[in-house]
Amino acid sequence: MSRSYKKTPYAGDRNDGYMKKQFNRKIRRQNKNIDPDGENDNYLPNNSYKKANESWDISDYGWTKSWEAYWGKCVSEWQSARNRGYEEPYPDKEYEYKRWKKMYKQK
């Protein structure tokens, strides 16, 4: 079986429905208290709260990072830890490349 890779190094939040469920709960709680007069601008009848928000607005963020930028960040974190007094070994380039590839390149 061949392996496929992403064309651009991108990592972001999964769109698995959990965040939408949390967002819908938040909307229901906000609309739970209805005025005695029946006047509530935010009131959503029945299941229409599911349509009150767009699913792509809930978890629509991600980031891209090239291998060079990722490696530079690893080295700078190592230097800052060393300046604070921690004795950490220099980051292994092959290991860090595998981590970057797993996060940003593999599907």
Backbone as CSV, one residue per row, in Angstrom:
resi,resn,N_x,N_y,N_z,CA_x,CA_y,CA_z,C_x,C_y,C_z
1,MET,0.843,-1.164,0.000,0.000,0.000,0.000,0.898,1.240,0.000
2,SER,0.601,2.172,-0.872,1.408,3.380,-0.929,0.944,4.368,0.131
3,ARG,1.841,5.249,0.502,1.513,6.248,1.512,1.302,7.585,0.828
4,SER,0.365,8.320,1.342,0.117,9.644,0.786,0.565,10.690,1.806
5,TYR,1.019,11.813,1.300,1.491,12.904,2.135,0.764,14.179,1.763
6,LYS,0.675,15.075,2.726,0.071,16.371,2.463,0.980,17.171,1.554
7,LYS,0.384,17.990,0.722,1.187,18.808,-0.185,1.762,20.027,0.521
8,THR,1.087,20.503,1.552,1.606,21.623,2.329,1.684,21.211,3.796
9,PRO,2.729,21.617,4.503,2.833,21.256,5.925,1.821,22.044,6.750
10,TYR,0.751,21.397,7.160,-0.348,22.047,7.863,-0.766,21.179,9.042
11,ALA,-1.009,21.811,10.161,-1.568,21.123,11.329,-2.656,22.018,11.887
12,GLY,-3.696,21.412,12.398,-4.787,22.205,12.939,-5.690,21.363,13.799
13,ASP,-6.783,21.965,14.177,-7.728,21.287,15.036,-8.577,20.325,14.216
14,ARG,-8.884,19.188,14.801,-9.738,18.225,14.107,-11.178,18.712,14.112
15,ASN,-11.864,18.407,13.065,-13.253,18.789,12.946,-14.101,17.556,13.210
16,ASP,-14.070,17.050,14.436,-14.693,15.776,14.741,-16.068,15.883,15.393
17,GLY,-16.596,17.043,15.569,-17.920,17.194,16.137,-17.932,17.503,17.617
18,TYR,-16.856,17.246,18.321,-16.818,17.508,19.758,-16.968,19.002,20.042
19,MET,-16.239,19.815,19.295,-16.293,21.253,19.548,-17.666,21.810,19.175
20,LYS,-18.282,21.263,18.129,-19.627,21.709,17.762,-20.624,21.353,18.855
21,LYS,-20.464,20.179,19.448,-21.344,19.770,20.543,-21.196,20.726,21.725
22,GLN,-19.965,21.087,22.060,-19.730,22.018,23.157,-20.324,23.392,22.851
23,PHE,-20.175,23.834,21.619,-20.698,25.131,21.219,-22.225,25.137,21.285
24,ASN,-22.856,24.042,20.856,-24.315,23.954,20.921,-24.800,23.946,22.365
25,ARG,-24.065,23.312,23.259,-24.429,23.341,24.679,-24.388,24.757,25.220
26,LYS,-23.360,25.478,24.816,-23.213,26.853,25.272,-24.391,27.700,24.794
27,ILE,-24.811,27.516,23.552,-25.953,28.256,23.020,-27.227,27.893,23.770
28,ARG,-27.424,26.597,24.043,-28.627,26.174,24.769,-28.674,26.769,26.166
29,ARG,-27.508,26.818,26.841,-27.481,27.397,28.190,-27.797,28.885,28.160
30,GLN,-27.280,29.571,27.144,-27.555,31.005,27.045,-29.038,31.266,26.790
31,ASN,-29.676,30.379,26.058,-31.077,30.574,25.698,-32.037,29.875,26.651
32,LYS,-31.525,29.295,27.703,-32.354,28.539,28.628,-33.322,29.441,29.388
33,ASN,-32.842,30.582,29.785,-33.666,31.497,30.571,-34.471,32.393,29.633
34,ILE,-35.753,32.120,29.561,-36.640,32.913,28.720,-37.354,33.919,29.606
35,ASP,-37.534,35.120,29.082,-38.233,36.159,29.835,-39.678,35.726,30.117
36,PRO,-40.258,36.191,31.230,-41.661,35.843,31.514,-42.616,36.354,30.439
37,ASP,-42.248,37.455,29.797,-43.099,38.005,28.740,-42.950,37.237,27.437
38,GLY,-41.985,36.347,27.395,-41.738,35.612,26.155,-40.862,36.380,25.193
39,GLU,-40.266,37.454,25.689,-39.420,38.267,24.823,-37.959,37.917,25.093
40,ASN,-37.390,37.212,24.195,-35.969,36.875,24.280,-35.429,36.893,22.865
41,ASP,-34.535,37.820,22.609,-34.001,37.959,21.255,-33.184,36.751,20.843
42,ASN,-32.619,36.045,21.805,-31.745,34.920,21.492,-32.458,33.576,21.534
43,TYR,-33.760,33.566,21.719,-34.478,32.303,21.849,-34.481,31.540,20.533
44,LEU,-34.135,30.254,20.611,-34.116,29.386,19.431,-35.032,28.197,19.712
45,PRO,-36.116,28.042,18.967,-37.034,26.948,19.232,-36.477,25.598,18.788
46,ASN,-36.846,24.565,19.539,-36.536,23.168,19.218,-35.059,22.943,18.890
47,ASN,-34.763,22.366,17.749,-33.381,22.039,17.393,-32.740,23.077,16.478
48,SER,-33.293,24.245,16.408,-32.733,25.242,15.496,-31.418,25.830,16.005
49,TYR,-31.044,25.526,17.258,-29.751,25.998,17.749,-28.608,25.379,16.954
50,LYS,-28.849,24.197,16.367,-27.820,23.560,15.555,-27.528,24.358,14.290
51,LYS,-28.527,25.105,13.835,-28.363,25.900,12.625,-27.964,27.336,12.938
52,ALA,-27.840,27.670,14.193,-27.537,29.044,14.587,-26.072,29.390,14.395
53,ASN,-25.245,28.394,14.200,-23.824,28.666,14.000,-23.322,27.875,12.807
54,GLU,-22.268,28.347,12.237,-21.653,27.659,11.103,-20.579,26.728,11.639
55,SER,-20.539,25.514,11.133,-19.609,24.524,11.662,-18.159,24.905,11.393
56,TRP,-17.902,25.626,10.318,-16.512,25.994,10.023,-16.011,27.133,10.899
57,ASP,-16.910,27.828,11.589,-16.484,28.902,12.491,-16.053,28.364,13.849
58,ILE,-16.412,27.153,14.168,-16.146,26.612,15.494,-14.688,26.214,15.648
59,SER,-14.175,25.448,14.731,-12.786,24.989,14.847,-12.057,25.220,13.530
60,ASP,-12.018,26.457,13.124,-11.417,26.797,11.848,-10.084,27.509,12.087
61,TYR,-9.143,26.799,12.653,-7.826,27.370,12.803,-6.782,26.286,12.604
62,GLY,-5.658,26.701,12.145,-4.560,25.788,11.913,-3.294,26.597,11.698
63,TRP,-2.224,25.930,11.469,-0.965,26.622,11.286,-0.086,25.810,10.354
64,THR,0.786,26.502,9.677,1.748,25.853,8.799,3.143,26.157,9.323
65,LYS,4.020,25.210,9.158,5.390,25.417,9.605,6.307,24.557,8.748
66,SER,7.281,25.190,8.150,8.242,24.446,7.344,9.217,23.718,8.262
67,TRP,9.945,22.779,7.690,10.903,22.015,8.488,11.978,22.932,9.057
68,GLU,12.430,23.896,8.274,13.478,24.808,8.749,12.999,25.628,9.944
69,ALA,11.757,26.110,9.871,11.211,26.889,10.987,11.031,26.012,12.228
70,TYR,10.585,24.783,12.023,10.392,23.860,13.149,11.730,23.538,13.804
71,TRP,12.746,23.265,12.993,14.065,22.949,13.534,14.649,24.151,14.269
72,GLY,14.477,25.343,13.721,14.946,26.553,14.390,14.285,26.745,15.744
73,LYS,12.991,26.421,15.828,12.282,26.532,17.112,12.810,25.518,18.113
74,CYS,13.103,24.301,17.652,13.648,23.277,18.552,14.995,23.717,19.131
75,VAL,15.833,24.257,18.278,17.159,24.696,18.730,17.039,25.883,19.676
76,SER,16.145,26.825,19.365,15.996,27.991,20.246,15.420,27.588,21.606
77,GLU,14.505,26.607,21.629,13.996,26.119,22.908,15.097,25.434,23.704
78,TRP,15.967,24.694,23.024,17.089,24.052,23.700,18.022,25.105,24.302
79,GLN,18.292,26.178,23.526,19.173,27.232,24.032,18.563,27.949,25.232
80,SER,17.261,28.222,25.185,16.641,28.916,26.312,16.613,28.022,27.550
81,ALA,16.402,26.727,27.367,16.441,25.809,28.511,17.852,25.737,29.081
82,ARG,18.835,25.761,28.225,20.235,25.723,28.676,20.598,26.996,29.443
83,ASN,20.058,28.142,28.985,20.319,29.411,29.680,19.674,29.439,31.064
84,ARG,18.592,28.687,31.251,17.936,28.634,32.547,18.581,27.635,33.493
85,GLY,19.554,26.892,33.011,20.282,25.991,33.880,19.967,24.522,33.685
86,TYR,19.124,24.180,32.745,18.812,22.772,32.498,19.893,22.158,31.619
87,GLU,20.283,20.948,31.939,21.291,20.235,31.159,20.599,19.242,30.230
88,GLU,20.081,19.741,29.143,19.419,18.883,28.169,20.363,18.632,27.003
89,PRO,20.290,17.438,26.410,21.129,17.178,25.244,20.626,17.963,24.036
90,TYR,21.525,18.205,23.113,21.160,18.897,21.875,20.104,18.064,21.141
91,PRO,19.072,18.691,20.576,18.003,17.914,19.947,18.508,17.087,18.763
92,ASP,18.015,15.868,18.679,18.379,14.960,17.604,17.616,15.357,16.344
93,LYS,18.349,15.613,15.273,17.724,16.118,14.055,16.807,15.075,13.413
94,GLU,17.202,13.818,13.425,16.378,12.777,12.813,15.074,12.581,13.592
95,TYR,15.166,12.580,14.915,13.976,12.414,15.750,13.015,13.582,15.556
96,GLU,13.553,14.790,15.550,12.706,15.969,15.380,12.084,16.003,13.992
97,TYR,12.816,15.525,12.989,12.253,15.473,11.645,11.084,14.490,11.584
98,LYS,11.206,13.368,12.278,10.105,12.396,12.322,8.882,13.000,13.018
99,ARG,9.106,13.746,14.094,7.991,14.405,14.783,7.318,15.438,13.895
100,TRP,8.133,16.262,13.197,7.585,17.270,12.294,6.788,16.609,11.179
101,LYS,7.337,15.545,10.631,6.674,14.849,9.538,5.343,14.262,10.011
102,LYS,5.327,13.724,11.227,4.098,13.139,11.763,3.035,14.201,11.984
103,MET,3.438,15.382,12.478,2.464,16.420,12.778,2.020,17.183,11.545
104,TYR,2.926,17.466,10.628,2.627,18.392,9.556,2.486,17.768,8.171
105,LYS,3.151,16.671,7.889,3.150,16.153,6.533,2.271,14.927,6.313
106,GLN,2.194,14.037,7.280,1.431,12.818,7.079,-0.057,13.072,7.234
107,LYS,-0.831,12.347,6.477,-2.287,12.499,6.553,-2.845,11.675,7.691
